[in-house]
Amino acid sequence: MRSLITFFSVLALAFANQPNPSKVICYYDSKSYVRESQARMLPMDLDPALSFCTHLVYGYAGIQPDTFKMVPLNENLDVDKTHANYRTITNFKSKYPGLKVLLSIGGDADVDETLKYNVLLESPQSRTAFVNSGVLLAEQHGFDGIDLAWQFARIKPKKIRSTWGSIWHGIKKTFGTTPVDEKEAEHREGFTALVREMKQALSVKPNMQLSITVLPNVNASIYYDVPAIINLVDIVNLQAFDYNTPYRNPKEADYTAPTYKPQNRNELLNVDSAVSYWLTAGAPSNKIVVAIATFARTWKLDSESEISGVPPLHADGPGEAGPYTKTEGLLSYPEVCAKLINPNHQKGMRPHLRKVTDPSKRFGTYAFRLPDDNGEAGLWVSYEDPDTAGQKASYVKSKNLGGISIVDLSLDDFRGLCTGDKYPILRAAKYRS
Ligand SMILES: *[C@@H]1O[C@H](CO)[C@@H](O)[C@H](O)[C@H]1NC(C)=O
C-alpha cells in the first residue's frame, strides 16, 4: 500500500510543473561580449540558461559586400584562436546533447552597406556564393544549421501630426504602408529561391536545420511566400515586437509588443496578427515560434505628456540610457527592475517608476515616471517581465504553436540581480504557461 502511495506521489510530482515540451529558442547576441561591467556577458554565462533552451541561435554573421559571402561579423571574437566564440558556443553541445545550435545571419547587426541584402537576392551567382560559404562556415564550426534573419526593408513608421506644437492630437488614420523597396516582388522571389537553395545545400549534410527569423517591422506578407517556403524550413521565428520604438516613433510612446490589438491601433501591428498571417497562408502551427523580447523600449515624457501615463501618449524621443547597456531608448530587464525598486529616500536619486500591469493580459505591462518640476526625468517604459512572458507562452500554447524564443539572453537578468534567479524571463516563458 505504502509503495502504491509512493508510486502515485512520484507520478503526481512528475506531472506537476511539467515544462512545455515545445521549442524554446534562445538567441545569443555576441555583441554583449563587449558591453561593460554587469552587462558584459561571456559565453560561460550562457550555461545556466542552456538547460531551458532547445535551440541556441548565435547572432550574428554578416554578408561581405563585394563577394556576397557569409562571414563572421567579428572575426577576432567569433573565429580567431584567442576567443573562437563559434566553437566555444557549439561545444556546449557536449554538455547539453539535445541542444541545437544555429548560426544566424543578419539580425540587424550587419550595418555595413545594408542594401546588399536586397542586391544579393537579385542574382543567382550571389546567392550561390552566399549559400556555399554559409554552409561551410556553419559546418566548420560545428553548428547544426543556419537561421536567415534577413534584413528586408521596413514598414514606414506611423506619422504623428501635432497642431500648434503644444496640443497633440492622436491622428490615427495614417499608417505608412508604402515600403521603401521598389523591387518588392523581385526580392520576394529571390528570397524564396535563396531558401530553396540553402535548403538543398544543407540537406546533403547530416542533420542540418534551416530556420528563418522575421525581423521586427518587416512586412511578412510582402517578402515571405509562405506556401513556397514553409516546407523547406524547420522553424519560423516571428520577432513580433518593436511595433513601436522611440527611434521609429519618437513623439509617441506606446506598447511595443501587444499580443492583441489595443483600441484604435493598426490591426496588423500585434503578435496575433503576425501569427495569423502565417497560419492563414498555410503554415503548420508547430513551425511557428513567437519571440519574447528581454529588453524594454523607453521614451522621455515631458510637460505635454498626458499625466495618466496611459498609452499612446505624447513623448519627446528616446528615454535616458541605462547604466549598463548605455543606449538611449533601451533598457535590459535587470535595468528595468532596478528602476522599479524604490530608492526614493536616497538623496539625489530619481524616484522609482510606477508599474502598470494589464489584467486583460492582452497588451503588456508598462511603467512610468512623470517629469519633475523642472520638466526633467520623465520616462515611459514598455517591457516584458516574467508575468507577461508567461502570458505570451500561454498564448503560444493555446494556439498550439511550435514554441517561444527569447531575444536575447544577454538582456535577460543573466546574473540574477533582480530576485536572485538567473534568466527570469526565460524561466517564466518555459514554465509559466
Ligand atoms: C503589408 O503589406 C500588405 C500587402 O502589400 C499591406 O496590405 C499591409 O497593409 C502591409 N502591412 C503594414 C503593417 O504596413
The ligand as an SDF file (V2000), in Angstrom:
LIG
                    3D

 14 14  0  0  0  0  0  0  0  0999 V2000
    1.9510   44.7870  -45.5810 C   0  0  0  0  0  0  0  0  0  0  0  0
    1.7520   44.6320  -46.9440 O   0  0  0  0  0  0  0  0  0  0  0  0
    0.4010   44.3550  -47.2930 C   0  0  0  0  0  0  0  0  0  0  0  0
    0.3690   43.9940  -48.7710 C   0  0  0  0  0  0  0  0  0  0  0  0
    1.0540   44.9410  -49.5350 O   0  0  0  0  0  0  0  0  0  0  0  0
   -0.4590   45.5560  -46.9430 C   0  0  0  0  0  0  0  0  0  0  0  0
   -1.8030   45.3230  -47.2530 O   0  0  0  0  0  0  0  0  0  0  0  0
   -0.3180   45.8220  -45.4510 C   0  0  0  0  0  0  0  0  0  0  0  0
   -1.0090   46.9890  -45.0770 O   0  0  0  0  0  0  0  0  0  0  0  0
    1.1340   45.9630  -45.0520 C   0  0  0  0  0  0  0  0  0  0  0  0
    1.2110   45.9800  -43.6080 N   0  0  0  0  0  0  0  0  0  0  0  0
    1.6440   47.0370  -42.9170 C   0  0  0  0  0  0  0  0  0  0  0  0
    1.5990   46.9140  -41.4480 C   0  0  0  0  0  0  0  0  0  0  0  0
    2.0480   48.0440  -43.4240 O   0  0  0  0  0  0  0  0  0  0  0  0
  1  2  1  0
  1 10  1  0
  2  3  1  0
  3  4  1  0
  3  6  1  0
  4  5  1  0
  6  7  1  0
  6  8  1  0
  8  9  1  0
  8 10  1  0
 10 11  1  0
 11 12  1  0
 12 13  1  0
 12 14  2  0
M  END
$$$$
